[in-house]
Amino acid sequence: MMRTLKNVFRRRMRAFLTIFGITIGVLALVVMGAMAEKMQLLVDGGSDYYADKVIVTAEDGMGGFGITPIPMSMIDEIEAVDGVARASGTVGMMLDTDPSAVNMGVPPMIQATDFRDAGYETFSVGIAKGRDLEPGDTGKVVVGADLVQKLGAKVGETVQLRDRTFEVVGIMEKTLTAPDMAAMVSLSEAQSMLVEDLPAAIRDSIDPAQVVTDITVYPEDGVDPDALAATLKAEIADIETMGPTGFKTSVEEPLKIFNQIIYAVALLSLVIGGLSVINTMTMAVAERTREIGIRKSIGASRLDVIRQFVSESAVIGFLGGIAGLGLGWVIVHFANAAGAASATRLFLVTTRLAAGSVVFAIVLGILAGLYPAWHASSLNPVRALRYE
């Protein structure tokens, strides 16, 4: 190994520049891949959530999120449809009425439920500190893991939500999915804040206790959620429904294309770095032609020569990969730390991404070194010894 490192750094500046080329490529892969990994986890969480239910919103609902309030009386109408086991009213709204920045992930949200989902909801989030919200609670809030710093939340102390004061009774476990960005309050308080956002002419004509933003529908055993979504859409006017397939079509599949583009750009940067390895190893072969001739004249086989140069290019890939991973992790760490105050964490370096980046750099180094290594192994020993 020491001999290989010595050979790699015979021309130190050239070696450092070559490693730097790989480093930049891996850096791009890590940073852009970390964004893709974070987005994918959010979507995976959504897929788990939508797997066994249907979300009903007003017709202008987007991606299962309600925009226009719908009457709670619709719960009874929905439960009268064949195949429905239970319907539960929920409220969801932006935490900030005037967001200061575009959030590429899930924005901070205020959420509430009527607790009719008890015994039916399978997507659960644990409580890291304190307790969960309970029916009858007022002036209480349970805070998602990513909102803790933004709100300055501590169990037993108070936080401000929409200029209202709430006591923090619990902090949710980190899930790396949408609940991390949610502040759970009582339904009545969420309904009141929801109606406050409406124009005055509409607000005065609405009873806050009678509206929600969406209704979660739980199918009876054996009923397909997608089929139930179609049935509800056909039997109830002025609604939009979303089941598992609807979520996949509107969110999951577009994100796959987005991730593919991100990885393609990052991998292109890394491949360009691999070209510098080819150049470096080709020059190394030319400079060490006599050395190769000596090795072959004393019995070194073609495989020995190939192994020597491929191992050197692999070391270049490895060093570049480790350096790129380290720099990428630092950039991601500080980017997430900078966004923590606004609950904006766009990046996640997973074990899969970290290991994959370094392995890909090594493989790229090996592949880039194959042609120079093959060329070196094919040199005629006599001619190599005469090379000047």
C-alpha positions as CSV (number, residue, x, y, z in Angstrom):
1,M,0.0,0.0,0.0
2,M,2.8,2.4,0.9
3,R,4.5,1.7,-2.4
4,T,1.2,2.5,-4.3
5,L,0.8,5.8,-2.4
6,K,4.4,6.7,-3.2
7,N,3.8,6.0,-6.9
8,V,0.6,8.1,-6.9
9,F,2.4,11.1,-5.4
10,R,5.5,11.0,-7.5
11,R,4.2,14.1,-9.2
12,R,2.5,15.7,-6.2
13,M,0.8,18.6,-7.8
14,R,-0.6,16.5,-10.6
15,A,-1.8,13.9,-8.1
16,F,-3.5,16.6,-6.0
17,L,-5.2,18.1,-9.0
18,T,-6.4,14.7,-10.1
19,I,-7.7,13.9,-6.7
20,F,-9.3,17.3,-6.5
21,G,-11.2,16.6,-9.7
22,I,-12.7,13.5,-8.2
23,T,-13.4,15.4,-5.0
24,I,-15.5,18.0,-6.7
25,G,-17.5,15.3,-8.5
26,V,-18.1,13.4,-5.2
27,L,-18.9,16.7,-3.5
28,A,-21.6,17.4,-6.1
29,L,-23.0,13.8,-5.8
30,V,-23.2,14.0,-2.0
31,V,-24.8,17.5,-1.8
32,M,-27.3,16.9,-4.6
33,G,-27.9,13.3,-3.5
34,A,-28.5,14.5,0.1
35,M,-31.4,16.7,-1.2
36,A,-32.8,13.8,-3.2
37,E,-32.6,11.4,-0.2
38,K,-34.4,13.9,2.0
39,M,-37.2,14.4,-0.6
40,Q,-37.5,10.6,-1.1
41,L,-37.9,10.0,2.6
42,L,-40.7,12.6,2.7
43,V,-42.4,10.8,-0.2
44,D,-41.9,7.4,1.4
45,G,-43.6,8.7,4.5
46,G,-46.5,10.0,2.4
47,S,-46.8,6.6,0.7
48,D,-47.0,4.8,4.0
49,Y,-49.6,7.3,5.2
50,Y,-51.8,7.0,2.1
51,A,-51.5,3.3,1.8
52,D,-54.7,2.4,3.6
53,K,-56.9,5.5,3.4
54,V,-58.6,8.1,1.3
55,I,-58.3,11.9,1.8
56,V,-61.3,14.0,0.9
57,T,-60.9,17.7,0.2
58,A,-62.8,20.5,-1.6
59,E,-62.4,20.5,-5.4
60,D,-59.5,22.9,-5.2
61,G,-57.5,20.5,-3.0
62,M,-53.9,19.8,-4.1
63,G,-52.0,16.6,-3.3
64,G,-54.4,15.6,-0.5
65,F,-54.2,19.0,1.2
66,G,-57.4,21.0,1.6
67,I,-57.4,24.7,0.7
68,T,-61.1,25.6,1.0
69,P,-63.0,24.6,4.2
70,I,-65.6,21.9,3.9
71,P,-68.5,21.3,6.3
72,M,-68.1,18.7,9.0
73,S,-71.6,17.5,8.2
74,M,-70.0,15.8,5.2
75,I,-68.5,13.2,7.6
76,D,-72.0,11.7,8.1
77,E,-72.5,11.8,4.3
78,I,-69.3,10.0,3.7
79,E,-69.9,7.4,6.4
80,A,-73.2,6.5,4.7
81,V,-71.3,5.3,1.6
82,D,-70.8,1.6,1.3
83,G,-67.3,0.5,2.1
84,V,-66.5,3.3,4.6
85,A,-65.6,2.2,8.1
86,R,-64.9,5.6,9.6
87,A,-64.4,9.2,8.5
88,S,-62.4,11.7,10.6
89,G,-62.3,15.5,10.2
90,T,-58.9,17.2,10.3
91,V,-57.6,20.7,9.9
92,G,-54.3,21.6,8.3
93,M,-52.9,25.1,7.6
94,M,-49.6,26.8,7.1
95,L,-47.9,27.8,10.4
96,D,-46.8,31.1,8.9
97,T,-49.5,33.2,7.2
98,D,-46.8,35.0,5.1
99,P,-43.9,32.5,4.5
100,S,-40.7,34.4,4.0
101,A,-39.1,31.7,1.8
102,V,-40.0,28.9,-0.6
103,N,-39.7,25.6,1.2
104,M,-38.8,22.7,-1.1
105,G,-40.0,20.2,1.4
106,V,-43.0,20.1,3.7
107,P,-43.7,23.7,5.1
108,P,-44.3,24.2,8.8
109,M,-47.9,23.3,9.5
110,I,-50.6,23.6,12.2
111,Q,-52.7,20.4,12.3
112,A,-55.6,19.1,14.3
113,T,-57.9,16.1,14.4
114,D,-61.3,15.3,15.8
115,F,-59.9,12.0,17.3
116,R,-62.4,9.9,15.4
117,D,-59.5,8.1,13.8
118,A,-58.6,6.3,17.1
119,G,-58.4,2.6,16.4
120,Y,-58.3,3.1,12.6
121,E,-55.2,5.1,12.0
122,T,-52.1,2.9,11.4
123,F,-49.6,5.7,10.8
124,S,-48.4,6.6,14.3
125,V,-45.7,9.0,15.5
126,G,-44.1,8.4,18.9
127,I,-43.6,11.1,21.6
128,A,-39.9,11.8,22.5
129,K,-40.7,14.1,25.4
130,G,-43.8,14.8,27.4
131,R,-47.2,13.4,26.2
132,D,-49.4,13.3,23.2
133,L,-52.4,15.6,22.7
134,E,-55.6,14.3,24.2
135,P,-59.3,15.0,23.6
136,G,-60.4,18.0,25.6
137,D,-57.0,19.7,25.6
138,T,-57.1,23.4,24.9
139,G,-54.2,25.8,24.8
140,K,-51.9,22.8,24.4
141,V,-49.6,21.9,21.6
142,V,-47.4,18.9,20.6
143,V,-44.5,20.0,18.4
144,G,-42.7,18.1,15.6
145,A,-39.0,17.5,15.9
146,D,-38.0,20.0,13.2
147,L,-40.1,22.8,14.6
148,V,-38.5,22.7,18.1
149,Q,-35.7,25.2,17.3
150,K,-37.9,27.5,15.2
151,L,-40.5,27.8,18.0
152,G,-38.0,27.5,20.9
153,A,-40.2,24.7,22.2
154,K,-39.6,23.0,25.6
155,V,-42.0,20.8,27.4
156,G,-43.8,22.8,30.1
157,E,-43.1,26.1,28.5
158,T,-45.1,28.2,26.0
159,V,-44.8,29.0,22.3
160,Q,-46.5,31.4,19.9
161,L,-48.6,30.0,17.1
162,R,-50.4,32.7,15.0
163,D,-50.1,35.2,17.8
164,R,-51.7,32.7,20.2
165,T,-50.0,31.2,23.3
166,F,-49.9,27.4,23.7
167,E,-48.3,25.3,26.4
168,V,-46.0,22.6,25.0
169,V,-47.1,19.3,26.4
170,G,-45.0,17.0,24.1
171,I,-42.4,16.8,21.4
172,M,-42.7,14.2,18.7
173,E,-40.0,11.7,17.8
174,K,-38.1,12.5,14.6
175,T,-39.5,10.7,11.7
176,L,-37.7,12.4,8.7
177,T,-41.2,12.8,7.2
178,A,-44.0,15.3,7.3
179,P,-44.9,15.1,11.0
180,D,-41.6,16.6,11.9
181,M,-42.9,19.9,10.6
182,A,-46.3,19.8,12.4
183,A,-47.6,21.5,15.4
184,M,-50.7,19.6,16.7
185,V,-53.4,21.6,18.5
186,S,-57.0,21.0,19.5
187,L,-59.5,20.9,16.7
188,S,-61.5,23.9,18.0
189,E,-58.5,26.1,18.1
190,A,-57.3,25.1,14.7
191,Q,-60.8,25.7,13.3
192,S,-60.8,29.2,14.8
193,M,-57.4,30.0,13.2
194,L,-58.6,28.6,9.9
195,V,-61.6,30.8,9.7
196,E,-59.5,33.9,10.7
197,D,-57.6,33.5,7.4
198,L,-60.8,33.9,5.4
199,P,-62.1,37.2,3.9
200,A,-64.3,39.1,6.3
201,A,-67.4,38.6,4.2
202,I,-67.0,34.9,4.3
203,R,-65.7,34.6,7.8
204,D,-68.8,36.2,9.3
205,S,-71.0,33.7,7.7
206,I,-69.1,30.6,8.9
207,D,-69.3,28.8,12.2
208,P,-65.7,27.7,12.9
209,A,-66.9,24.6,14.7
210,Q,-68.5,23.3,11.6
211,V,-65.6,23.3,9.1
212,V,-62.5,21.3,8.4
213,T,-59.9,21.3,5.6
214,D,-60.1,17.6,4.8
215,I,-61.7,14.4,5.9
216,T,-59.7,11.1,6.3
217,V,-61.7,8.1,5.2
218,Y,-60.9,4.6,6.4
219,P,-62.2,1.7,4.3
220,E,-63.8,-1.4,5.7
221,D,-61.7,-4.5,5.7
222,G,-61.2,-5.9,2.2
223,V,-62.2,-2.6,0.5
224,D,-59.6,-1.2,-1.9
225,P,-58.8,2.5,-1.0
226,D,-58.5,3.5,-4.7
227,A,-61.9,2.0,-5.5
228,L,-63.4,3.7,-2.5
229,A,-61.9,7.0,-3.6
230,A,-63.6,6.6,-7.0
231,T,-66.9,5.7,-5.4
232,L,-66.8,8.8,-3.1
233,K,-65.9,11.0,-6.0
234,A,-68.9,9.7,-8.0
235,E,-71.5,9.8,-5.1
236,I,-70.6,13.1,-3.4
237,A,-70.6,16.4,-5.2
238,D,-67.9,19.1,-5.2
239,I,-65.1,17.0,-3.6
240,E,-61.7,15.8,-4.6
241,T,-60.4,12.4,-3.4
242,M,-56.9,11.0,-3.1
243,G,-56.0,7.3,-2.4
244,P,-52.7,5.4,-2.7
245,T,-52.5,5.5,-6.5
246,G,-53.5,9.2,-6.6
247,F,-50.6,10.0,-4.3
248,K,-48.2,7.9,-6.4
249,T,-49.3,9.6,-9.6
250,S,-49.2,13.2,-8.4
251,V,-46.2,13.1,-6.0
252,E,-44.2,10.0,-6.1
253,E,-43.6,9.5,-9.8
254,P,-42.7,13.2,-10.5
255,L,-40.2,13.1,-7.6
256,K,-38.5,10.0,-9.1
257,I,-37.9,12.0,-12.3
258,F,-36.6,14.9,-10.2
259,N,-34.2,12.7,-8.4
260,Q,-33.0,11.1,-11.6
261,I,-32.2,14.5,-13.0
262,I,-30.3,15.4,-9.8
263,Y,-28.3,12.2,-9.7
264,A,-27.6,12.5,-13.5
265,V,-26.1,16.0,-13.1
266,A,-24.0,14.9,-10.1
267,L,-22.7,11.8,-11.8
268,L,-21.8,13.8,-14.8
269,S,-19.6,16.0,-12.6
270,L,-18.0,12.9,-11.2
271,V,-17.4,11.3,-14.6
272,I,-15.7,14.5,-15.8
273,G,-13.4,14.1,-12.8
274,G,-12.7,10.6,-13.9
275,L,-11.3,11.9,-17.2
276,S,-8.5,13.5,-15.2
277,V,-7.6,10.1,-13.8
278,I,-7.2,8.8,-17.4
279,N,-5.0,11.7,-18.2
280,T,-2.9,11.3,-15.1
281,M,-2.4,7.6,-15.4
282,T,-1.6,7.8,-19.1
283,M,1.2,10.4,-18.3
284,A,2.4,8.2,-15.5
285,V,2.8,5.2,-17.9
286,A,4.7,7.4,-20.4
287,E,7.0,8.7,-17.6
288,R,7.6,5.2,-16.2
289,T,8.2,3.3,-19.4
290,R,11.7,2.3,-18.5
291,E,10.5,1.1,-15.1
292,I,7.9,-1.0,-16.7
293,G,10.5,-2.5,-19.1
294,I,12.7,-3.4,-16.1
295,R,9.8,-5.0,-14.2
296,K,8.8,-7.1,-17.2
297,S,12.4,-8.1,-18.0
298,I,12.8,-9.6,-14.5
299,G,9.6,-11.6,-14.7
300,A,6.6,-9.3,-14.1
301,S,3.6,-10.5,-16.0
302,R,1.1,-8.4,-17.8
303,L,-1.4,-9.0,-15.0
304,D,1.2,-7.7,-12.5
305,V,1.6,-4.5,-14.4
306,I,-2.2,-4.0,-14.9
307,R,-2.7,-4.6,-11.2
308,Q,-0.1,-2.0,-10.3
309,F,-1.6,0.8,-12.3
310,V,-5.2,-0.1,-11.6
311,S,-4.5,-0.1,-7.9
312,E,-2.9,3.4,-8.2
313,S,-6.0,4.7,-10.0
314,A,-8.2,3.1,-7.4
315,V,-6.3,4.9,-4.6
316,I,-6.8,8.2,-6.5
317,G,-10.6,7.4,-6.6
318,F,-10.7,6.4,-3.0
319,L,-8.8,9.5,-1.8
320,G,-11.0,11.8,-3.9
321,G,-14.1,10.0,-2.7
322,I,-13.3,10.3,1.0
323,A,-12.3,14.0,0.5
324,G,-15.5,14.7,-1.5
325,L,-17.7,12.9,1.1
326,G,-16.1,14.9,3.9
327,L,-16.5,18.2,2.2
328,G,-20.1,17.3,1.1
329,W,-21.0,16.3,4.7
330,V,-19.6,19.6,6.0
331,I,-21.6,21.7,3.5
332,V,-24.8,19.7,4.2
333,H,-24.3,20.1,7.9
334,F,-23.9,23.8,7.8
335,A,-26.7,24.2,5.3
336,N,-29.1,22.4,7.6
337,A,-27.8,24.3,10.6
338,A,-28.4,27.6,8.8
339,G,-31.9,26.5,7.9
340,A,-32.8,25.1,11.4
341,A,-34.1,28.4,12.7
342,S,-36.7,28.4,10.0
343,A,-37.3,24.7,10.1
344,T,-35.7,24.3,6.7
345,R,-33.6,21.1,6.5
346,L,-33.3,20.2,2.8
347,F,-30.4,17.7,3.0
348,L,-29.9,14.2,4.5
349,V,-26.7,12.2,4.1
350,T,-27.7,8.6,4.5
351,T,-25.4,5.6,4.9
352,R,-26.5,4.5,1.5
353,L,-25.5,7.8,-0.1
354,A,-22.2,8.0,1.8
355,A,-21.0,4.5,1.0
356,G,-22.3,4.7,-2.6
357,S,-20.4,7.9,-3.3
358,V,-17.1,6.5,-2.2
359,V,-17.6,3.2,-3.9
360,F,-18.6,4.9,-7.1
361,A,-15.5,7.1,-6.9
362,I,-13.3,4.0,-6.5
363,V,-15.0,2.1,-9.3
364,L,-14.7,5.2,-11.5
365,G,-11.0,5.4,-10.7
366,I,-10.5,1.7,-11.6
367,L,-12.3,2.1,-14.9
368,A,-10.4,5.2,-15.7
369,G,-7.2,3.4,-15.0
370,L,-7.9,0.3,-17.1
371,Y,-6.8,1.7,-20.5
372,P,-3.5,3.2,-19.2
373,A,-2.9,-0.1,-17.3
374,W,-3.6,-2.2,-20.4
375,H,-1.3,0.0,-22.5
376,A,1.5,-0.3,-19.9
377,S,1.2,-4.1,-19.8
378,S,1.4,-4.4,-23.6
379,L,4.7,-2.5,-23.8
380,N,7.6,-4.5,-25.3
381,P,10.2,-4.9,-22.6
382,V,13.2,-4.3,-24.9
383,R,11.7,-1.2,-26.4
384,A,10.6,0.0,-23.0
385,L,14.2,-0.3,-21.8
386,R,15.4,1.8,-24.7
387,Y,12.8,4.5,-24.1
388,E,14.2,7.9,-23.4
